[in-house]
């Protein structure tokens, strides 16, 4: 990781394609998931560790920006078998009252990429 960090530091001042560099140092990660409850301690620990890792990495790699995108629950073909049941659950349980769409996630990543301050 230290060699990767040196490479990113050396590129930080250049006007290179932001997409290639953002994909190297951003972590797109599922957030949310089932609420913390009995039997889900490993899932809760895994979900909570990603933002902490992102913050620590940002300090290590400064001035390179590190962004962590927590995707939440995204409607994908994986959920298609139980889509109707899942949609009813989402309408009553999620703050947005729906599952996210892949486009929502893409929009968040593009927004973060446009904030590049090279």
Secondary structure, DSSP 8 states (H G I E B T S, - for coil): -HHHHHHHHHHTTS---HHHHHHHH-EEE----S-S-TT-HHHHHHHHHHHHHHHHHHHHHTTS---EEE--SB--GGGGGGHHHHHHHHHHHSTTSS-B-HHHHHHHHHHHHHT---
